[in-house]
Structure formats: C-alpha cells, structure tokens
C-alpha cells in the first residue's frame, strides 16, 4: 500500500464516536485506492448499523450535556478555532485529498481553503441568527426563536468532501445541532482528519461523530434512524429519492443536493474572450465530477462557429495526468466511474467530436483517466445533452433566439445552476427570472465559489439550500412564543 497512514494522527480503520477513536462493530474493512494509479492507500472501517446507533446515541447525549449548553458565542469560538486548525493543516489536507480523490493539487488546496472559509463564515454568523417580534393583539407579546433540530445526519459524496463538510456540518454545528457524518466510502480521509481537528479545537464529545462505511449499510442505517431529526444528502437522484423515503418514515426534513445538467447561454453580443475560461473550466473542473458542472453550452447561431473554434483550441491544450502533477484535469474517482463515462462516450452517435484533450504519456495505465471531449450537438434531446455524465464532456448546442434558448435550457429534469452571457440588461433580468435553476450567474459562472451565496436546486436537482445564512435557517426550526400579559 502507498503509505498514507504514516501521515495520519489517528487510526484510519476506526470510527470517531463520542469524542474518541474506536473500532467499528463490524469486522469488515474498505480499501481506499489512489485514482491516479489504482494503488491501495489504506484500509478504513466498514461501519454498520450498530456504529450508526452508537453515533446517534452519542450525539443525543451531547445535546443533553455540554454541547447543548453552549451559547451561540461559544459555538462561534470553537468553530473559529477549528477553522484555524484547518488552515494550519492545509498541506496535509491537500495531500490526502489528492491521493484519496485524485484531485489535482491546486484544486485540492482550494477545497481545503474553502473548508476553512466556511468555518470562518459560520463562526462569525453563530451569534447573529435572530428571531423576530411580531405585532399582534393588545395584551400579547409574540416573538420567534431559531433552535436546532437536534441530531442531524450528513451523507456526503466523494467529489468534494471538504467543501461539503464545510457547508453542511459547519452550518449544522453553528446552529447547535449534534452531527453524525457518513462520508463516501471511497473518499474518507479528509473527513476523518476533520474529526480529529474538531476534537483538538475543543468541540465537546458527541457533537461530531464520523462513521465510514458503505452507503447501503452505514448510509442506509443513518437515513432510517429514528433518532435523527434532520438529514442532509448530496449525491445521485436515485439515492436522494431513497434518502427522502427513509426520512419520510420518521417525518423529518431533508436537504437534498442532487444532480445537474447546467447550461451556459451565450448570445451574439457576449464578450467571448471573457466568457471562454468560464465556458471550459466549468465543465472540466474536477474532471467534470461536479453537480454544478456546466456540461451544456448553448450558443446563439450568430457566434456558434466562433465559440466552437475558441473552445476547441482550449480543449486541444488540456492535459490529463496524475493528481500530484497538478494538470488541469486529474483522474476520475474509480474504475466504476470511468466505465460509466465511457458508456456515455459510446452514445456519441449523431454528434460531432470537435476536440479533445490529451492524457500525458507517463500517466499510469492503471489510473482512471478520461480525455476531455467537446461535442457539437444539434439535438438538445440527445442523451449526452440530457443526462448527467459526471465526466469531462461538454456539448455545444445552437439556438435561434431568446425563447429558443430558454426552452432548451429548461428542457431537462434538472435545475441546479445556469449562466447567461449577454450585454443586454433586459435580457439578463428576463432570463434570470425564467431559468429553472437555484443559481443564475450573469456574465460569470460560479462567482468564485461564494460561501455566502445560497446554493441548491429545483426539479431533480433537489430542494433545500446550503451555504450562506439560508443553510443556517435550514438547520434550525422556528418556534413561535405568544405571551399573554394583559
């Protein structure tokens, strides 16, 4: 095995429950592999329903003891200390994410910095979540309180472990919830290190519990557990539907951030040189393994050929290689994900392959590499224009006018992110209002991440919001108090 265990200040084969590292109830383990070369990294625990039950019980106890007595100010301070510890361990977090997820060094480091920024933001927000006083009948004083749900379950994916921990667990802890985190079974190392850092920061025992394991074992147990008062899930539509069904049996709320097929709409009056980096990078970042990836580029016919040419030139310069060599694109997460993307490539009949990137010659043959591909697509109903691929593949689709562009953009089952490139202010406002998406960007894409900006989807992209103050509202429940005093 590649020796990452020597870098870790804990046993990666244990669960973090009730403030300490402990063996799983299960005797099974999961082997993590480096996507760049398929070599084994280390073994992690294959947590089971007993581990989940222990974690939920520890979280419940935390709410009834020290953590439940923390004031908002104290919660903010411990999150601030945790954010500082993340900053101090940026290089270790980067190294682990690069080895575990296959993320190029620059992108892994950006994710670690984003985790620190989430904690910084939520630390500052902890004592700024206010209720309201409501005018009512004479003789009454009525006010509202924001209070934690209680125990919150967090099932996170493998593509952005650190960022999603920050926006999910960070927000839940800010509101005073106690968390049980089930990281993806093939991307656990930074989640486990986060638990260690949280302990060092002074987070009371039981406030954060981390149980690695398979989704259909540990994840399913967490989703169905009667002791959980809120569930947060990021991942596929099918699993999200299962999570919601399980939550419904216990009548608890769910935040779902699911798939996407996000379009960028490029009009004849767009500044193409300004748009070009966004058009390309939003599709190939993290090897396209991003829910909000812009996998559809919709271009008005007057500039269609020009955009194709500009994007093709950019694609021809894209290099794919081992994550630690820090090319623009690293490997996919696993052999299974590579096979999934290859199955989509086999569907490329009736499309024109305009350009593709290059896998560097010294990339290990065992690694999970896919060269990015750019297609011209006349049919917006084609599978590659409709389905989430989760790989470095983009289709460029022509449109005639604004109404045509809107129909194509809204013509999938998803609705996560969209972008509009035009100098026409009226058109900007019309499309921002009418695009079916949780986020709309005008003459940009992603706004640099924006931890302050509420994020989530419509349709099969999910519901509920993460990031910003909206996440804090989602991880709390509103109580109305009506005092009759005469």
C-alpha positions as CSV (number, residue, x, y, z in Angstrom):
1,X,0.0,0.0,0.0
2,X,1.0,3.6,-0.6
3,X,1.9,4.8,2.9
4,X,-0.6,7.5,3.9
5,X,-1.2,6.0,7.3
6,X,2.2,7.5,8.5
7,X,0.7,10.9,7.7
8,X,-2.4,10.4,9.9
9,X,-2.5,11.2,13.6
10,X,-5.2,8.6,14.1
11,X,-6.0,5.0,13.0
12,X,-8.0,5.3,9.7
13,X,-9.6,2.0,10.4
14,X,-11.5,3.4,13.4
15,X,-14.7,5.4,13.7
16,X,-14.9,8.7,15.6
17,X,-17.7,8.4,18.1
18,X,-18.4,10.2,21.3
19,X,-15.1,12.2,21.2
20,X,-12.8,9.3,20.7
21,X,-11.4,6.9,18.0
22,X,-12.9,3.4,18.4
23,X,-13.0,0.2,16.4
24,X,-16.1,-0.5,14.3
25,X,-18.6,-3.1,15.5
26,X,-18.0,-4.6,12.0
27,X,-15.0,-6.8,11.4
28,X,-15.0,-5.8,7.7
29,X,-12.9,-3.0,6.2
30,X,-12.8,-1.0,3.0
31,X,-9.6,-0.5,1.0
32,X,-9.1,3.0,-0.4
33,X,-7.3,3.3,-3.8
34,X,-5.4,6.2,-5.4
35,X,-7.3,7.1,-8.6
36,X,-4.0,8.2,-10.2
37,X,-2.5,4.7,-10.2
38,X,-5.1,2.4,-8.7
39,X,-2.7,1.5,-5.8
40,X,-4.1,0.8,-2.4
41,X,-3.8,3.7,0.1
42,X,-5.1,2.3,3.4
43,X,-8.0,0.5,5.0
44,X,-10.9,2.2,6.6
45,X,-13.7,0.9,8.8
46,X,-16.8,-0.5,7.2
47,X,-19.2,0.9,9.8
48,X,-22.5,-0.8,10.3
49,X,-25.9,-0.1,11.9
50,X,-24.5,-0.6,15.4
51,X,-21.9,2.0,14.8
52,X,-24.5,4.4,13.5
53,X,-26.7,3.7,16.5
54,X,-23.8,4.4,18.8
55,X,-23.0,7.6,17.0
56,X,-26.7,8.8,17.2
57,X,-26.8,8.0,20.9
58,X,-23.6,9.9,21.4
59,X,-25.0,12.9,19.5
60,X,-28.2,12.8,21.6
61,X,-26.2,12.7,24.8
62,X,-24.2,15.7,23.6
63,X,-27.3,17.7,23.2
64,X,-28.3,16.9,26.8
65,X,-24.9,17.8,28.2
66,X,-22.0,20.2,27.5
67,X,-22.7,20.8,23.8
68,X,-26.3,21.6,24.4
69,X,-25.4,24.2,27.0
70,X,-23.0,26.1,24.6
71,X,-24.1,29.6,23.9
72,X,-24.1,30.9,20.3
73,X,-20.9,32.8,21.1
74,X,-19.2,29.7,22.4
75,X,-20.2,27.8,19.3
76,X,-18.8,30.5,17.1
77,X,-15.5,30.5,19.0
78,X,-15.0,26.7,18.7
79,X,-15.8,26.9,15.0
80,X,-13.3,29.7,14.7
81,X,-10.6,27.5,16.4
82,X,-11.5,24.7,14.1
83,X,-11.1,26.9,11.0
84,X,-7.7,28.0,12.2
85,X,-6.6,24.4,12.7
86,X,-7.8,23.6,9.1
87,X,-5.7,26.5,7.9
88,X,-2.7,25.2,9.8
89,X,-3.2,21.8,8.2
90,X,-3.8,22.9,4.6
91,X,-0.9,20.9,3.2
92,X,-1.9,17.7,4.9
93,X,-5.5,18.0,3.8
94,X,-4.3,18.8,0.3
95,X,-2.1,15.7,0.2
96,X,-4.8,13.4,1.5
97,X,-7.4,14.7,-0.9
98,X,-5.1,14.4,-3.9
99,X,-4.2,10.8,-3.0
100,X,-7.8,9.8,-2.0
101,X,-9.9,11.6,-4.6
102,X,-7.5,12.1,-7.4
103,X,-8.0,15.8,-7.3
104,X,-5.1,17.9,-8.8
105,X,-3.1,19.7,-6.1
106,X,-4.3,23.2,-6.9
107,X,-7.9,22.1,-6.8
108,X,-7.5,20.1,-3.6
109,X,-5.8,23.0,-1.9
110,X,-8.6,25.3,-3.0
111,X,-11.1,22.9,-1.4
112,X,-9.1,22.9,1.9
113,X,-9.1,26.7,1.9
114,X,-12.8,26.7,1.2
115,X,-13.4,24.4,4.2
116,X,-11.5,26.9,6.3
117,X,-13.6,29.8,4.8
118,X,-16.9,28.0,5.6
119,X,-15.9,27.6,9.2
120,X,-14.8,31.2,9.4
121,X,-18.1,32.4,7.9
122,X,-20.2,30.3,10.2
123,X,-18.1,31.1,13.2
124,X,-18.9,34.8,12.6
125,X,-22.6,34.1,12.0
126,X,-23.2,31.9,15.0
127,X,-24.5,34.7,17.3
128,X,-26.2,36.6,14.5
129,X,-29.2,34.4,13.9
130,X,-32.1,36.4,15.3
131,X,-35.8,35.9,15.9
132,X,-38.4,38.5,15.4
133,X,-41.0,40.2,17.5
134,X,-44.4,40.2,15.8
135,X,-47.2,42.8,16.2
136,X,-50.3,41.0,17.5
137,X,-53.3,41.6,19.7
138,X,-53.3,44.0,22.5
139,X,-52.1,42.4,25.7
140,X,-49.8,40.0,23.9
141,X,-46.0,39.9,23.1
142,X,-45.2,37.5,20.4
143,X,-41.7,36.5,19.2
144,X,-39.9,33.8,17.3
145,X,-36.8,31.7,18.2
146,X,-34.4,29.8,16.0
147,X,-33.5,26.5,17.6
148,X,-31.5,23.4,16.4
149,X,-33.3,20.4,15.1
150,X,-31.3,18.1,17.3
151,X,-29.3,15.2,15.8
152,X,-28.5,15.8,12.1
153,X,-27.4,13.2,9.7
154,X,-24.9,14.1,6.9
155,X,-24.3,11.7,4.0
156,X,-21.7,13.3,1.7
157,X,-20.3,12.3,-1.7
158,X,-16.8,11.7,-2.9
159,X,-16.3,14.6,-5.3
160,X,-16.0,17.5,-2.8
161,X,-15.6,16.0,0.7
162,X,-14.1,19.1,2.3
163,X,-16.3,21.7,0.8
164,X,-19.5,19.8,1.6
165,X,-18.4,19.1,5.1
166,X,-17.9,22.9,5.5
167,X,-21.3,23.9,4.1
168,X,-23.2,21.0,5.7
169,X,-21.6,20.0,9.0
170,X,-20.3,23.6,9.6
171,X,-23.8,25.1,9.3
172,X,-25.4,22.4,11.4
173,X,-22.9,22.8,14.3
174,X,-23.3,26.6,14.1
175,X,-27.0,26.2,14.9
176,X,-26.2,23.9,17.8
177,X,-27.1,20.5,16.3
178,X,-25.1,17.4,17.0
179,X,-23.9,15.7,13.8
180,X,-23.4,12.2,12.6
181,X,-21.3,12.2,9.4
182,X,-21.2,9.3,6.9
183,X,-18.5,10.1,4.3
184,X,-18.4,8.4,0.9
185,X,-16.7,5.0,1.2
186,X,-14.1,5.9,-1.4
187,X,-13.2,9.4,-0.1
188,X,-12.9,9.3,3.7
189,X,-9.5,10.6,4.7
190,X,-10.1,14.3,5.0
191,X,-13.5,13.7,6.7
192,X,-11.6,11.6,9.3
193,X,-8.9,14.2,9.7
194,X,-11.7,16.9,10.2
195,X,-13.0,14.9,13.2
196,X,-9.5,14.9,14.7
197,X,-9.1,18.6,14.2
198,X,-12.6,19.2,15.7
199,X,-11.6,17.4,18.8
200,X,-8.4,19.4,19.1
201,X,-10.5,22.6,18.6
202,X,-12.4,21.8,21.8
203,X,-15.7,20.6,20.2
204,X,-17.4,18.7,23.1
205,X,-17.6,14.9,22.8
206,X,-20.6,13.7,20.8
207,X,-21.1,16.9,18.9
208,X,-19.5,15.4,15.8
209,X,-19.4,11.7,15.1
210,X,-17.9,10.2,11.9
211,X,-18.8,6.7,10.7
212,X,-17.2,5.5,7.5
213,X,-18.9,2.7,5.7
214,X,-20.8,1.6,2.6
215,X,-23.8,3.6,1.5
216,X,-26.2,0.7,1.6
217,X,-25.1,-0.3,5.1
218,X,-24.0,2.7,7.2
219,X,-25.7,5.3,4.9
220,X,-29.0,3.4,4.9
221,X,-28.9,3.0,8.7
222,X,-28.3,6.7,9.2
223,X,-31.1,7.6,6.8
224,X,-33.6,5.4,8.6
225,X,-32.6,6.0,12.2
226,X,-35.4,7.2,14.3
227,X,-33.1,9.3,16.5
228,X,-32.1,11.7,13.6
229,X,-34.2,14.9,13.3
230,X,-32.8,16.2,10.0
231,X,-30.9,14.6,7.1
232,X,-28.6,16.3,4.6
233,X,-27.6,14.4,1.5
234,X,-25.5,15.3,-1.6
235,X,-25.3,12.7,-4.4
236,X,-27.3,11.0,-7.1
237,X,-31.0,11.4,-7.8
238,X,-31.8,7.7,-7.2
239,X,-30.1,7.6,-3.8
240,X,-31.6,11.0,-2.9
241,X,-35.1,9.6,-3.5
242,X,-34.3,6.7,-1.3
243,X,-33.0,9.0,1.5
244,X,-36.2,11.1,1.3
245,X,-38.3,8.0,1.5
246,X,-36.5,6.8,4.6
247,X,-36.7,10.2,6.2
248,X,-40.5,10.3,5.4
249,X,-41.0,7.2,7.6
250,X,-39.7,9.2,10.5
251,X,-41.3,12.5,9.4
252,X,-38.0,14.5,9.4
253,X,-36.9,17.2,7.0
254,X,-34.3,16.6,4.3
255,X,-31.9,18.8,2.4
256,X,-31.1,17.2,-1.0
257,X,-28.4,18.5,-3.4
258,X,-28.6,16.1,-6.3
259,X,-27.6,16.1,-10.0
260,X,-27.4,18.8,-12.6
261,X,-27.1,19.4,-16.3
262,X,-26.3,23.1,-16.0
263,X,-26.3,25.3,-19.1
264,X,-24.4,28.4,-20.1
265,X,-26.3,30.6,-22.6
266,X,-24.1,32.6,-24.9
267,X,-25.7,35.3,-27.0
268,X,-24.4,37.0,-30.1
269,X,-23.5,40.1,-28.1
270,X,-21.5,38.2,-25.5
271,X,-17.8,39.0,-24.8
272,X,-16.5,35.7,-26.0
273,X,-12.9,36.2,-24.7
274,X,-14.2,37.0,-21.3
275,X,-16.6,34.0,-21.4
276,X,-14.2,31.4,-22.8
277,X,-12.4,30.4,-19.5
278,X,-15.8,30.0,-17.8
279,X,-17.2,28.0,-20.6
280,X,-14.4,25.5,-20.5
281,X,-13.4,25.4,-16.8
282,X,-16.9,25.0,-15.5
283,X,-17.2,21.8,-17.5
284,X,-13.8,20.1,-16.8
285,X,-13.0,21.2,-13.2
286,X,-12.6,18.1,-11.0
287,X,-12.6,16.0,-14.2
288,X,-16.3,17.1,-14.7
289,X,-17.3,15.3,-11.5
290,X,-19.2,18.3,-10.2
291,X,-23.0,18.5,-9.7
292,X,-23.0,22.1,-10.9
293,X,-20.7,21.4,-13.8
294,X,-21.6,23.3,-17.0
295,X,-21.9,20.3,-19.3
296,X,-24.2,22.2,-21.8
297,X,-23.1,25.2,-23.7
298,X,-26.0,26.9,-25.6
299,X,-24.8,29.3,-28.2
300,X,-26.8,31.7,-30.5
301,X,-26.2,30.8,-34.1
302,X,-24.5,34.1,-35.0
303,X,-21.5,33.2,-32.9
304,X,-21.9,29.4,-32.8
305,X,-18.9,28.5,-35.1
306,X,-16.7,31.1,-33.4
307,X,-17.4,29.6,-29.9
308,X,-16.8,26.1,-31.2
309,X,-13.5,27.2,-32.6
310,X,-12.4,29.0,-29.4
311,X,-13.4,26.1,-27.1
312,X,-11.8,23.6,-29.5
313,X,-8.5,25.5,-29.3
314,X,-8.7,25.5,-25.5
315,X,-9.5,21.7,-25.4
316,X,-6.6,20.8,-27.5
317,X,-4.3,22.3,-24.8
318,X,-5.9,20.4,-21.9
319,X,-3.7,17.9,-20.3
320,X,-4.8,15.0,-18.1
321,X,-2.5,13.3,-15.7
322,X,-1.7,12.2,-12.2
323,X,-3.1,14.4,-9.5
324,X,0.2,15.1,-7.9
325,X,1.5,16.5,-11.2
326,X,-1.2,19.2,-11.0
327,X,-2.6,19.3,-14.5
328,X,-5.9,20.9,-15.2
329,X,-7.6,17.5,-15.1
330,X,-6.8,14.5,-12.9
331,X,-8.2,11.0,-12.9
332,X,-11.8,10.0,-12.3
333,X,-12.5,8.7,-8.8
334,X,-12.8,5.0,-9.6
335,X,-12.8,2.3,-12.3
336,X,-16.6,2.2,-12.0
337,X,-16.9,5.9,-12.7
338,X,-14.5,5.6,-15.6
339,X,-16.7,2.8,-17.0
340,X,-19.8,5.0,-16.6
341,X,-18.3,7.9,-18.5
342,X,-17.0,5.5,-21.3
343,X,-20.6,4.2,-21.6
344,X,-21.7,7.7,-22.4
345,X,-18.9,8.2,-24.9
346,X,-20.3,5.2,-26.8
347,X,-23.6,7.1,-27.2
348,X,-21.9,9.9,-29.2
349,X,-23.5,8.8,-32.5
350,X,-25.1,11.8,-34.4
351,X,-22.7,14.2,-32.5
352,X,-19.6,15.7,-33.9
353,X,-16.4,15.4,-31.9
354,X,-14.9,18.9,-32.2
355,X,-11.8,18.5,-30.0
356,X,-10.4,16.5,-27.1
357,X,-7.6,16.9,-24.6
358,X,-4.6,14.6,-24.1
359,X,-3.7,12.1,-21.4
360,X,0.0,12.6,-20.7
361,X,2.3,9.8,-21.8
362,X,3.6,9.0,-18.3
363,X,0.1,8.6,-16.7
364,X,0.0,5.2,-15.2
365,X,-2.0,2.8,-17.3
366,X,-3.9,1.6,-14.2
367,X,-5.2,5.1,-13.4
368,X,-8.8,6.2,-14.1
369,X,-8.1,8.7,-16.9
370,X,-10.5,10.1,-19.5
371,X,-9.5,12.6,-22.1
372,X,-12.0,15.6,-22.1
373,X,-14.2,15.7,-25.1
374,X,-16.1,18.6,-26.7
375,X,-19.0,17.8,-29.0
376,X,-21.2,19.8,-31.4
377,X,-24.8,18.8,-30.8
378,X,-27.8,19.8,-32.9
379,X,-30.2,17.7,-30.9
380,X,-30.9,19.0,-27.3
381,X,-32.7,15.7,-26.6
382,X,-29.6,13.6,-27.2
383,X,-28.5,11.5,-24.2
384,X,-25.3,13.5,-23.8
385,X,-27.3,16.7,-23.7
386,X,-29.9,15.4,-21.2
387,X,-28.2,13.0,-18.7
388,X,-25.7,13.9,-16.0
389,X,-22.4,12.3,-17.2
390,X,-20.1,13.3,-14.3
391,X,-17.1,13.3,-16.5
392,X,-15.1,15.9,-18.6
393,X,-17.6,16.0,-21.5
394,X,-19.4,19.1,-22.9
395,X,-21.9,19.5,-25.7
396,X,-22.3,22.8,-27.6
397,X,-25.9,23.3,-28.7
398,X,-27.1,26.1,-31.1
399,X,-30.2,28.2,-30.6
400,X,-32.0,30.8,-32.6
401,X,-33.4,33.4,-30.2
402,X,-34.0,34.0,-26.5
403,X,-37.2,31.9,-26.4
404,X,-35.5,29.0,-28.1
405,X,-32.5,29.3,-25.7
406,X,-34.9,29.3,-22.7
407,X,-36.8,26.2,-23.9
408,X,-33.5,24.3,-24.4
409,X,-32.1,25.4,-21.0
410,X,-35.2,24.4,-19.2
411,X,-35.6,21.2,-21.2
412,X,-34.1,18.7,-18.7
413,X,-35.2,17.2,-15.4
414,X,-32.5,19.2,-13.6
415,X,-32.3,22.7,-12.3
416,X,-29.2,23.5,-10.4
417,X,-27.1,26.3,-12.0
418,X,-27.3,28.4,-15.1
419,X,-25.3,31.2,-16.6
420,X,-26.2,33.9,-19.1
421,X,-23.6,35.7,-21.3
422,X,-25.1,38.9,-22.9
423,X,-24.7,42.7,-22.6
424,X,-28.4,43.2,-22.8
425,X,-29.6,44.2,-19.3
426,X,-33.3,43.5,-20.0
427,X,-32.4,40.0,-21.4
428,X,-30.3,39.4,-18.3
429,X,-33.2,40.1,-16.0
430,X,-35.8,38.1,-18.0
431,X,-33.6,35.0,-18.1
432,X,-32.6,35.3,-14.5
433,X,-36.3,35.2,-13.6
434,X,-37.3,32.4,-16.0
435,X,-34.5,29.9,-16.0
436,X,-35.3,26.9,-13.9
437,X,-32.2,26.9,-11.6
438,X,-31.3,27.5,-8.0
439,X,-28.5,29.8,-9.0
440,X,-28.2,32.0,-12.1
441,X,-25.0,33.8,-13.0
442,X,-24.8,36.8,-15.3
443,X,-21.6,37.1,-17.3
444,X,-19.8,34.7,-15.0
445,X,-20.1,31.2,-13.7
446,X,-19.9,30.2,-10.0
447,X,-18.9,33.6,-8.6
448,X,-15.7,32.2,-7.2
449,X,-17.5,29.6,-5.0
450,X,-19.1,32.2,-2.8
451,X,-19.7,30.5,0.6
452,X,-22.1,33.3,1.4
453,X,-24.4,32.5,-1.6
454,X,-27.3,30.1,-1.1
455,X,-26.9,27.0,-3.2
456,X,-29.4,24.3,-4.2
457,X,-31.7,23.2,-7.0
458,X,-35.2,22.7,-8.3
459,X,-36.7,19.7,-10.0
460,X,-34.5,16.6,-9.7
461,X,-31.6,18.7,-8.6
462,X,-33.1,18.6,-5.2
463,X,-34.5,21.0,-2.6
464,X,-33.4,23.0,0.4
465,X,-30.5,25.3,0.4
466,X,-26.9,25.1,1.5
467,X,-24.3,27.9,2.0
468,X,-24.9,31.4,3.4
469,X,-27.5,32.2,6.0
470,X,-30.1,30.1,4.3
471,X,-28.2,27.0,5.4
472,X,-28.5,28.1,9.0
473,X,-32.2,28.6,8.7
474,X,-32.5,25.1,7.2
475,X,-30.5,23.6,10.1
476,X,-32.9,25.2,12.6
477,X,-36.5,25.1,13.4
478,X,-38.7,28.2,14.1
479,X,-40.6,28.4,17.3
480,X,-43.3,31.0,17.9
481,X,-43.8,32.2,21.5
482,X,-47.0,34.1,22.3
483,X,-47.1,35.6,25.8
484,X,-50.4,37.0,27.1
485,X,-49.8,39.5,29.8
486,X,-52.8,41.8,29.7
